[in-house]
Amino acid sequence: MSCTKFYVSLTSILFTIFLSQSVYAQDKIQLTTSEWEPYLGAGLPNQGYVAELIKRVYEVVDRDVELIFLPLARAKRKAREGVVDGFAPIEHAFKEDKKFLFSDPYPGDYVGLLRRKNENTHAVKALASPLQTLQALKGANFGVLLGSYSAYSLDASLNLSKVVKHTQLLDLLFRDRIDYAIIDKYTAADLMVTKQPHLIGAFEFISPPLWQNDFRVAFSKKRPSAQKNRADFNLGLKLLQRQGEVEKIASKHGLFFLPKYKKGKTRLRIATVNNNDMLIMQKQAKEFERIHPDIELQWRMLDENVLRKRTLSDLAIDGGAFDVVTIGSFEAPLWAKKGWLMPIESANDYNHQDLLKPIKDSLSYEGRLYALPFYGESSMTYYRKDLFEKAGLIMPNEPTYQQILAFAKKLHDPDREVNGICLRGQAGWGANMAFFNTLVNSFGGAWFDQHWQATIDSAPWKQALTLYKTLASEYGPEDMTHNNFNENLELFAQGHCAMWIDATVAASTLFDSRFSQVHQQVGFAQAPIGVTKKGSHWLWAWSLAIPVSSKVAPAALKFISWATSEQYIEQVAEKEGPLAVPPGTRLSTYQNMKYQQQAPFSQFVLKAIRQANPVDNTLPYSPYNGIQFVGIAEYPALGDKVGLLVQQVIKGELEVEDALKQAQDLATEQMIRSGYLQNNK
């Protein structure tokens, strides 16, 4: 039988089995699980990689599954007792537990050695087995999580310190109480990003890992449907694997398996955001590969929040997962200061003088450029001219938030699927907090005073959050807390938003008839103000940088120079049209008559970028740079936590005063932990 016929036959058999079982497969499966970032978490997108995979597996066999988050010991106990159908994920080492039936495996974690960065550390040689590798490190002290596969499987002759929390492992390692932490690399990295940002850059993860664990679902034998639940899972998993969907789900969450690439070529691993401009770059990069046949590009297209976390978490453990990273005006100077990025030494024909000064300055540290800008942006107000005209309203060039509120109330028409206003609601320092920080600034607020005391429980913050809640809950889309830039762009382009306050880069899409159903009705004005213009509109540049961990920096420099050049802009204009060129980086773009003719917003955007001031950014003096962010290393962790509190207010789960008090306490605690403040308790 030919290979093709075999695959067709196998697919037919699997599909027949699926059809025969689906009639009886309508009951819901209940699985307990436990928080384990980045694999599982109630606050993660789609509850994390494992949750999304399990739900998708059962979806393809027409079954429904519910994941119940509980503390680990309790979650496993309920599954063993048969209170629920099972538990997930369980590592392959625990397959011998006689109370469970186990599913087929799916990719899990990468466990290895994490150690302090030190000039005197020596290479760790990977031997025939993980245990031999550890035993070769004579006299070393190891830390491991109690109850994990690592603790379960390691030889008692090793000097082991067992702890109950991963954060304790990192603390012990940082204080030199242990020499190595035996830990999953993604877990360690994400813990530093989300909970212990003061540790970022202090450790390195030794490659290769000790082992790669498969995950499984454990089905309780006490449930009469255990055999069927397992069979359905295995069938669904096999179907997803054949379609390549397992890897797609994992990469969507920033988790990558070992890649395959062509021998004899230099591979560039590029981490970038999944917006329209970057998708165009991926498409046009075939020309770069044609010019450079010895270079192969491997793309990691990620959601904005996932991209930020994954690039920072990789740097946190010196992981070396990427050769080109897409970063912004927040990361470039901070990461350059810490020595994580290579300074840019572009070819002589690269026109640095053409770069817009505010954008170039935002990507520099001590006068040196550390990233090349792909596109730049400020923020602005978009509105539907036809809806305003019909309602007898006039949008001023410089609207106030009180006017925006009145307009939203007048224009909100859910019966016609028109929302009064669309705003970012997805939690994250680069998501809802990007807009919300400008709202706070415009009402005269700031994160910290000149002594780094948090000022979140202040009147401007209360005014801003109260207004944000009103706009979002009364005049915004029903699912607003799921929406970030891409979702709102689609809503406005399809005619579902009367107004939208967001990045200037969206104008290119909204005025393009190929993508926007309202392209002839788009109006624009400045970002609104409360009591001051300071910090009311942001400054940002999505840019391409090279981590110092890259082993192919010369090839990476060739790519980022090509992708940010005048020649690339000309190529996009020719292939995709003038409106598709990446805006906000080069003066020559705004001097181009064809661009000016097709982009009536061009001079408005240029002026907004030039007027944004990330130094003189708040009405009261603040000790940090940045408009829609706080330019300190701790901000991603802090901004994400406060973003979740803001989101809870929008959902009606938390009162404004309670959210601000919790945010104030979080900020104060972080400033003490990071050494900005003394603990006076």
KOLLOMAR-879487 format. One record per residue: x, y, z of N, C-alpha, C in turn; residue in three letters. Coordinates in steps of 0.1 Angstrom, whole numbers, plus 5000, padded with zeros to 4 digits. Layout:
% KOLLOMAR-879487
XYZXYZXYZala...
This chain:
% KOLLOMAR-879487
500949885000500050005000500950125000met500550224992501350344991501150425004ser502150515007502050595019500850685019cys500450745007499350825007498050755010thr497950635004496750555006496650505021lys497750475027497750445041497150555050phe497650675047497250785055495750815053tyr495250805040493850825038493050715045val493550595045492750485051492750505066ser493850545072493950565087492950685091leu492950785083492050905086490650855085thr490250775075488950725074488450645086ser489450555090489150475102488850555114ile489750655116489650735128488350815128leu488050865116486750945115485550855117phe485550735112484450645114484250615129thr485450595136485350565150484750685157ile485150805153484650925159483150945157phe482650915145481250925143480450815151leu481050695152480350595159480250625174ser481150695179481150725194480550855197gln480450945188479951085191478551085196ser477750985191476350975195476150965210val477150885216477050855230477950955239tyr478451055232479451135239479051275243ala477851295247477351425250477551465265gln477851375274477951405288479251485290asp479251575300480351655304481351575312lys482651595309483751535317484251645327ile484451605339485051705349486351655353gln487351745352488751715355489151825365leu489851775376490451875385491851905380thr492352025383493652065379494152165389thr495352215388495952305397496752415390ser496852535396497652645389499052605387glu499552615375500952585372501352665360trp501652795362502052875351503452835346glu503552835332502652895322501752785316pro501752665321500952555315499452565318tyr499152605330497852615335497652735344leu496452795343496252915352494852975349gly494052995359492753055357492853195350ala493953265353494053395347494853405334gly495353285329496053285316495053285305leu495553325293494653325281494153175279pro492853165278492253025276492652925287asn493052985299493452905310494752835308gln495552865297496852805295496852695285gly498052655281498252555270497552425273tyr497752365285497152235288495652245288val495052345294493552365294493052375279ala493652455271493152475258493352345250glu494452275252494652155244493552045248leu493352025261492351925266490951965261ile490552095261489252135256489152105241lys490152135234490152115220490051975216arg490851885224490851745221489451685222val488751725233487351675235486351745225tyr486651865221485751925212485651855199glu486851805194486851735181486151605181val485851545193485051425194483751455200val483351575199481951625203481651595218asp482651625226482351615241482751745248arg482151765259482451895267483251855279asp484151945283484951915295485052045303val485052025317485152135326486352105335glu487252215335488452205344488152285357leu488352215368488152275381489452295388ile489752425390491052455397490952445412phe491852365417491952335432493452335436leu493752345449495152325453495552175449pro496852155446497352035440496951915447leu497151905460496851785468495351755468ala494551855469493151835469492651795455arg493251855445492851815431493051675428ala494251625432494551485430493751385438lys493451425451492651345460491251325454arg490651435450489251425444489251335432lys490251335424490351245412490551105417ala491351075426491650945431490350885437arg489550965444488350915451487150905441glu487350955429486250935419485251045420gly485451155428484551265429484351325415val485451335407485451385394486051275385val486051305372486451205362487951185362asp488751285366490151265365490951395369gly492251395366493151505369494051525358phe494451645356495451685345496151805349ala497451825345498251715338498951635349pro499351515345500151435354501351395345ile502551395352503751365344503951215343glu504651175333504651025329505250935340his506050995349506650905359505550855369ala504450915370503350875379502350775373phe502750725361501850635354501550505362lys502450475372502250345379501150355390glu500550475392499550495402498350405397asp498050305406497050205402495650245402lys495350365407494050415408493550485396lys494450495386494150575374494350495361phe493650535351493950495337494550625331leu495550605322496350725317496150735302phe496050865298495850895284497250875277ser497150885264498350895256499051025259asp500351035257501151155261500951265251pro501151385257501251505249502451585255tyr503051675247504251745252504151815265pro505151805273505051865287506151965289gly506851945301507752045305509252005302asp510152105303511552075301512252105314tyr512651995321513252005335514852005333val515452095340516952105339517452175351gly518652225350519452295361519452445359leu519052515369519152655369520152695379leu521052785376522052825385522352975384arg523053035394523353175394524353195383arg524253315377525253355367526553395374lys527653345370528853365377530053345367asn530953435367532153425358532953305360glu532853245372533653135376532952995374asn531653005369530952875367531552795356thr531452675357532052585346530952515338his531252465327530252395318529852275325ala528552245324527952115329527852015317val528551905318528551805308527351715309lys526551705298525451615298525951475296ala525651385305526151245304525051155300leu525151025301524250925295522850935301ala522750975314521450985320521451115329ser520251165332520151275341520851255354pro520651135360521251105373522751105372leu523351055362524751065360525251205359gln524551285352524851425351524951495364thr523951465373523851525386524951475395leu525151345394526251285403527651335400gln527751375387529151425383529451555389ala528351625394528551755400528851735415leu529951675418530351635432530251745442lys529551715453529451815464528451925462gly527751925450526852035448525552015456ala524852125459523652115466522452155456asn521452065456520352075447519052115454phe518252195448516952225453515852165444gly514752115449513752045441512452065448val511352065440510052085445509551945451leu509051955463508451835470507251785462leu507251655459506151595453506251595437gly507251655432507351665417508051535412ser508051515399508751405393510151405397tyr510751525397512251535400512551485414ser511751525424511951475437511651325439ala510751275431510251135431511351045426tyr512051095416512951005408514451015411ser514851115419516251135421516851055432leu518051015430518750935440518951005453asp518650935464518750985477520151025481ala521150985474522551015477522951155474ser522051225466522351365462521951455474leu522651565475522351665485521151745481asn519951705485518751765480518051845491leu517651965488516752045496515352045490ser514351995497513051985491512152095497lys511452175488510652285492509252265486val508252345491506952325487506452425477val507252525474506952625463508152645454lys507852665441508952705432509552835436his508852935441509453055445510453045455thr510252945464511352915475512552865468gln512452785458513652735450514452855445leu513752955439514553065433515153145444leu514453165455515053245467516253175472asp516253045474517352965479518552975470leu518252975457519352985447519953125447leu519153225448519553365448520453395460phe520153325471520853355484522053255486arg522353175475523453085475523252975486asp522052935489521852825498521852695491arg521652695478521752585469522652625457ile523152525451523952555439523152545426asp522152455426521352435414519952415418tyr519052465411517552435412517152345401ala516552235404516052135394514652175391ile514352235380513152305377512852315362ile511552315359511152335345511552475340asp512152495329512652625324511552725323lys510452685317509352785315508752835328tyr508652735338508152775351509052875358thr510352845358511252935364511253075358ala511253075345511253205338510053285341ala508853225340507553295342507453345356asp507953265366507853305380508653435382leu509753445375510553565377509853685370met509253665359508553775352507353825360val506553725365505253765371505353785386thr506253725393506253735408507553775414lys508753755407510053795413510853865403gln510453985398511154055387512554095391pro512854115404514154155409515154045406his514753915403515653805400515953795385leu515253875377515453855362516953895358ile517553805351518953825347519953765356gly519553715368520453665378520853525376ala520053445368520253305366520453265351phe520853145350520953085336520452945337glu519752905326519252765325520252685316phe520752575322521852505315521152415304ile521752425292521252345281522252235277ser521752115274520352075272519652045286pro518352045286517652005298518051865303pro517751835315517951695320517051595313leu515751635312514751555306513551635301trp512851585292511551645288510451555291gln509551605300508451525305507251525295asn506651415293505351415287504251435297asp503151495293501951515302500951405298phe500151375307498951285304497751335312arg496651285309495451295317495251165325val494951175338494751065346493251045349ala492650935344491250915346490950815358phe490150855367489850775379489150645375ser489750535380489050405377487750385385lys487550475394486250465402485050515394lys485350585383484250635374483950525363arg482650495362482350395352482650425338pro482850555335483050605321484550625319ser485450575328486850595327487450545313ala487050425309487650365297487250455285gln485950495285485450575273486050715273lys486250775285486850905286488250905281asn488950795284490350785279490350765264arg489450675259489450645245489150765237ala488150845242487850965234488951065234asp489651075246490751175246491851125236phe492151005237493250955228492950975213asn491650945210491250965196491351115192leu490851205200490851345197492351395196gly493151345205494551385205495251345192leu494951225188495551165176495151255164lys493851295163493351375152494151515152leu494251575164494951705165496451685161leu497051585165498451565162498651545147gln497751475140497851455126497651595118arg496951685124496751815118497751915122gln498651875131499751975136499152075145gly497952055151497352155159497952155173glu498552045178499052045192500252145192val501152145183502252245183501652385181glu500652405173500052535171499552595184lys498852505192498252555205499452585215ile500452505215501552525224502252655220ala502552675207503252795203502452925205ser501152915204500253025207500453075221lys500752985230501053025244502553045247his503353055236504753085237505552965242gly505152845240505852725244506252655231leu507552625229508052575217508752445218phe508452355209509152225209510452245201phe511252135201512552145194512252155179leu512752255172512352285158513052195148pro512552175136513152115125513552225115lys514752215110515152305100516152245090tyr516352305079517152255068518652255072lys519352155070520752145072521552235063lys522652295068523452375060523052515059gly521952555066521452695066521552755080lys521752885080521652955092520252985096thr519852945107518452955111518253085120arg517353165117516953285125515653265131leu515553255144514353245152513853385155arg512653415150512153555151510853555159ile510853625171509653635179509053775176ala507753765172507153895168505653885172thr505054005171503654015175502753985163val501553935165500753875154499753985149asn500254105147499354205141499554215126asn498854305119498854305104500154345098asn500854445105502054485099503154375100asp503154305111504154195112503854075103met502554055101502153945091502653985077leu502554115074503054155061504554135060ile505254165071506654145071507054005069met506253915075506553765073506353735059gln505253785052505053755038506153815029lys506553935032507453995023508953945025gln509153875037510453825040510953715031ala510053665022510453565012511453625003lys511353755001512353824993513753835000glu513753845013514953845020515653705019phe514853595020515353465019515853435005glu515253494995515753484981517153544980arg517253664986518553734985519653664993ile519153605004520153535013519753385014his520053315004519653165004520253085015pro521253135022521953065032521253085046asp520153165046519453205059518053155058ile517653085068516253035069515553105081glu514353165079513653235089512553145095leu512653145109511653065116510853155125gln509553165122508653275128507953225141trp507853305151507053285163506053405164arg504953385158503953495158503053485170met503153575179502453565192501553685195leu500553655203499753765209500653855217asp500153985217501054095223501454055237glu500454015245500753985259501753865260asn501453765252502353645253503753675248val503853755237505153795232505953865243leu505353955250506154035260506653945271arg505753855276506153765286507153665282lys507053615270507953505265509353555262arg509453675256510753735253511453765266thr510753825276511353865288511753735296leu510853635296511153515304512353445298ser512553455285513653385279514953455284asp514953585284516153665289516353635304leu515253605311515353585326516253475329ala516253365321517053245323518153235313ile518453335305519453335295519253215286asp517953195282517553075275518053065260gly518153185254518653185240517653125230gly516353145232515353085224515153165211ala515653285210515353375199516653445194phe516653465181517753545175517353685172asp516053705170515553845167514253855176val514153955184513053975193512354105189val511054105189510254225187509954295200thr510554405203510454475216509954615213ile509754695224509254825222510054925229gly509555045231510255155237510455135252ser509655055258509855015272511154935274phe511254825266512254725268513654775263glu513754845252515054875246516054935255ala515755045262516755105270517055025283pro515954965289516154885301517054765298leu516654695288517454575285518854605280trp519054715273520354755269521254785282ala520654855291521354885304521754755311lys520954655310521354525317522254435309lys522554485297523454405288522854285281gly521554295279520854185273520754195258trp521054315252520854335238522254375232leu522354345219523554385212523354525206met524354615208524154745202524154735186pro523354825180523154815166524354885158ile525054805150526054865141525654825127glu524754905121524154875108525154905097ser524854855085525654875073525755025070ala526755065063526955205059525755265051asn525055175044523955225035522655235043asp522655205056521455215064521255365068tyr520155425065519955565067519355595081asn520255615090519955645104519355785105his519855875097519356015098517956035094gln517355935087515955945083514955895094asp515455835104514655785115514155905123leu512855905127512256015135512956015149leu513256135153514056145165513456085178lys512156115180511556065193511555905193pro511355845181511355705180512755655182ile513755715176515155665177515555685191lys515255795198515655815212515055715221asp513855675218513155575227513855445227ser514655415216515255285215516755285218leu517255395224518655415226518955415241ser520255385244520755395258522155455257tyr522355555265523655625265524155665251glu523155705242523555755229523755645219gly523555515222523655405213522355345210arg522155305197520855245193520955095196leu519855035202519854895206518754815199tyr517954885191516854825183516554905171ala516154845160515754925148514254925148leu513655045146512155055146511555005134pro510554915136509754865124508554955122phe507854985132506855095131506655165144tyr506355295143506155375155504755425156gly504355465168502955505169502755605182glu501755675181501255745193499755695194ser498955765201497555725202496655835198ser495355805194494455905189493055855190met492055935187490655905188490155885174thr489555765172488855735159487355745161tyr486655795151485155795153484455785139tyr483255755140482455735127481755865124arg482255925113481656055109480156045106lys479755935100478355925096477455915108asp477855845119477055835131477055975138leu478156045138478156175145477256275137phe477256265124476456365116474956325118glu474656205118473256165120472756205134lys473556205144473156235158473356385160ala473756465151473956605152475156635162gly476156555162477256575171478556625163leu479456695169480656735163481856695172ile482756625166483956575174484956695173met485356745185486356855185487756795182pro488656875177489956825174490756775187asn490356845199490956805211489856775221glu489256655220488056625229488556605243pro487556625252487756595266487056465269thr487456395281486856275284485356285288tyr484956405293483556425295482756435282gln483356495272482656495259482656345253gln483656275255483756135250482556055257ile482456075270481356005277479956045272leu479756175269478456215264478256165250ala479256155242479156105228478755955229phe479455885238479255735239477855705243ala477355785252475955765257474955785246lys475255895238474255925227474355825216lys475555765213475655685201475555535203leu475555495216475455355219474155295214his474155195206472955145200473154995198asp473054915209473254775208472254705199pro471054755197470054695188470554695174asp471354785170471954795157473454745157arg473854685168475254635169476254735168glu475954855174476954965174477254995189val478454985193478855025206479255165207asn478955235218479255375219480755395219gly481555305224482955315224483655185225ile484755165219485555045220486855075227cys487255005237488555025244489154895247leu490454895250491154775254490654735268arg490354605269489854545281490654425286gly491354365277492154255281493254295291gln493454215301494354255312495854235307ala496654335311498054325307498754465307gly499954465310500654605311500654665297trp500754585286500654635273499354635266gly498354585274496954575269496054685275ala495254645285494354755291495154865298asn496354835303497054935310497655035301met497955005288498455105279497455215277ala496255185275495255295275494955355288phe494755275298494355325312495455415318phe496755395315497755485321497655625315asn497255635302497155765296495855835302thr494855755305493655805311494055865325leu494855795333495255835346496155965345val497055965335497956085333497056205330asn496056185322495256305317494456365329ser494156285339493456335351494356385361phe495656395358496656445367497256345377gly497256215373497756115382499056065378gly499755985387501055925384501055795392ala501955705389502155585397502955605410trp503955695409504755715421505155865422phe505355915434505856045436507356045435asp508056155437509456175435510256085445gln509656035455510355945465510055795463his509355765452508955625448507855575457trp507155665464505955625471504855605461gln504155495462502955475453501855575456ala501255625445500155725446498855675439thr498655545439497555485432496255515439ile496255515452494955545459494655695460asp494755765449494555905449493355945440ser492956065441491756115434491856095419ala492956135413493056115398492855965394pro493355875401493255735398491755695400trp491055745410489655705412488855765401lys489055885397488355945386488455875373gln489755835371490055765358489355625358ala489455555369488955415369487455415369leu486855515376485355525376484855555362thr485555645355485155675341485355555332leu486455495333486755375325485755265327tyr485255245339484255145342482955185336lys482555305336481355355330481355335315thr482455385309482555365294482455225290leu483255135297483354995293482054925296ala481554935308480454855312479054895306ser478955025304477655075299477655105284glu478755135278478755175264479755095255tyr480354995261481354915253480754775249gly481554695241481054565237480854475249pro480054375248479754285259480954205263glu481854165254482954085257484254175258asp484154295262485254385261486454345269met486354265280487454225287488354125280thr487854075269488653985260489354065249his489154185248489554265236490854335239asn491754325229492954405229492954475215asn494154525211494254605198493554535186phe493954405184493454335172491954325172asn491354285183489954265184489154395182glu489654505188489054635186489154685171asn490354665165490554695151489454635142leu489254505145488254435137486854485139glu486554515152485154565155484954695148leu485854785149485754915143485654905128phe486554825122486554805107485254745102ala484554665111483254605107482054695110gln482254815116481254905118480554895132gly481254825141480554805154481054905165his481855005162482255105172481955245167cys481355325175481155465172482455545174ala483255495184484455565188485455455192met486755485191487755395196489055485199trp489655465210490855535214491955435215ile492955445206493955345205495155395196asp495955305192497255345185496955405171ala497855495168497755565155498055465143thr498655355146499055265135497755195129val496655205137495355145132494855225120ala495155345119494655435108494855365094ala495955315092496255255079495255145075ser494855065084493854955082492455015080thr492155105089490755165089490455245077leu491455305070491255375058491455295046phe491755165047491955075036490655005032asp490155025020488954965016488954815016ser490154755015490354605015489954545028arg490154625039489954565052488854635060phe488454755056487554825065486254855057ser485154815064483854845058483354985060gln484055065068483655205071484855295067val485655255057486855335054486455475049his485255495044484955635040484355715051gln484055655062483455725073484255745085gln485555715084486455725096486955875098val486655925110487256055114488256035125gly489056135127490056115138490356255145phe490756235157491056355166492156315175ala492556405183493656375193493056285204gln493956225211493556145222492956235233ala491856195240491156285249492056325261pro491556435268492256475280491256485291ile491756475303490856505315491056645320gly492256665327492556795332493856855326val494656765319495856805313496256725301thr496956785292497456715280498656625283lys499356645294500556565297500256415298lys500956345290500756195291499456145286gly498656225278497356185273497456105261ser498556105254498756025242500155965243his500255835239501455755242502455765231trp503655705233504755695223505255545224leu505255485212505655345212506355315198trp507255225199507855175186508055025187ala507354945179507654805178508854795170trp509854725175511254735169511854595170ser512954575162513654455161514954465167leu515254375177516554375184517154235184ala518454235188519154105188519654075202ile519153965208519653935222521153895221pro521853925232523253885233523453735232val522353655236522453515236522453455222ser522053535212522053475198523453435193ser523453315187524753265182524853305167lys523953365161523953405147523653555145val524353635153524053775153524353845140ala525353815132525553875119524453855110pro523853735109522653705101521453785106ala521353795119520253865125520254015122ala521454065122521654205119521254235104leu521654145095521254155081519754165080lys519054075087517554075086516954195092phe517254245104516654355110516954485102ile518154495096518454605088517654615075ser517454495069516554485057515154525061trp514554465072513154485075512754625080ala513754705083513454835088514054945078thr514354905067515054995057514055075048ser514555175042513655245032513355155021glu514255065017513954975006512854875009gln512754835022511654755026510254825025tyr510254955029509055035029508655045014ile509555065005509255084991508754954986glu509254834990508854704985507354684990gln507054715002505654705007504754795000val505154914997504255004990503954954976ala504954894970504754844956503854714956glu504154624966503454494966502054504973lys501954584984500754584992499954714991glu500554814986499954954985500455044996gly500455174993501055275003500455265017pro499155235018498555225032499155115040leu499755015034500254905041501654925046ala502355035043503755055047503755075062val504755025069504855045084505155195087pro504255255094504355395097505155435109pro505355565110505855615123507355605126gly508155565115509655555118510455645110thr510155675097511055745088510355875083arg511155975083510656105078510356095063leu511056015056510855995041509455945038ser508955865047507555805045506555925045thr506756025054505756135055506056245045tyr507156235038507456325027507056275013gln506656145013506256075001504856124997asn504656184985503356234981502356134979met502756014974501755904973501155864986lys502055854996501555825009500655925015tyr501056055013500156165018498856165012gln498756134999497456134992496556024997gln497055905000496255795004496055785019gln496855855027496855855041496555995046ala495256035047494956175051495356205065pro495656095073495956115087497456125089phe498256125078499756115080500356225087ser500056355084500656465091500156475106gln498956435108498356425121499156335130phe499456215125500156115132501656155134val502256215124503656265126503756365137leu502756455138502756565148502556495162lys501656395163501356335176502656265181ala503356195172504656135176505656235181ile505756345173506756445177506456515190arg505156525193504756595205504756505218gln504756375216504756285228506056305235ala505956315248507156345257507156245268asn507956135267508056035277508756075290pro509456195289510156235301509356335309val508756435303507856525310506456465308asp506156365315505056275312503756285321asn503956345333502756355342502756495348thr501556525352501356665358502156685371leu501956585381502956595392504256535388pro505356575394506656515390506656365393tyr507156295384507356145386508756105383ser509356015390510755985388511055885377pro510055855369510255755359509955815345tyr510555755335510155785321509055685316asn508455735305507355655300505955715301gly505155695291503755755292502755645295ile502655545286501755435289502355325297gln503555345302504155245310505155315320phe505555245330506555295339507955235336val508855325333510155275328511055215338gly510655115345511455035355511254885352ile512254805356512254665353511054595359ala510554645370509554575378508154605371glu508054695362506754735357505954615350tyr506554525342505754425336504954345346pro505654305357504954225367503854305374ala504254425378503354515385502154555376leu502454595363501454635354500454525351gly500954405350499954285348499054265359asp499554275372498754255384497654365385lys498054495383497154605384496154595372val496654545361495754525349494654425352gly494954325360493954225364492854285373leu493354375382492454445391491554535384leu492054605374491254695366490254615358val490654505353489754415346488554365355gln488954335367487854285377486854395379gln487354525380486354635381485454645370val485954625358485054635346484054515346ile484454405351483554285351482554295362lys482754395371481854415383482154325394gly483354265394483754175405484454245416glu484854375414485554445424485154595424leu485054655435484754795436485954885433glu485755005428486855085424487755115436val487255145447488055175459488855055463glu488254935463488954815467490154785457asp489854795445490854775435492054865436ala491854995439492955085440493755065453leu493055025463493754995476494654875474lys494154765467494954645464496154685455gln495954765445496954815436498054895444ala497554975453498455055461499354965469gln498754865475499554775484500554695475asp500154655464501054575455502254655451leu501954785447503054875443504054905454ala503454925466504354955477505154835481thr504554715481505354595484506454565474glu506154595461507154575451508254665452gln507954795455509054895457509954865469met509354805479510154765491511054645487ile510454545481511154425477512354455467arg512154555459513154585449514154695454ser513954745466514954835471514754975469gly513555015463513255155461512955225474tyr512255145483511755205496512355115507leu512355175519512755105531511455055537gln511454925543510354875549510254925563asn509255015566509155085579508155005588asn507754885584506854815593507554765606lys
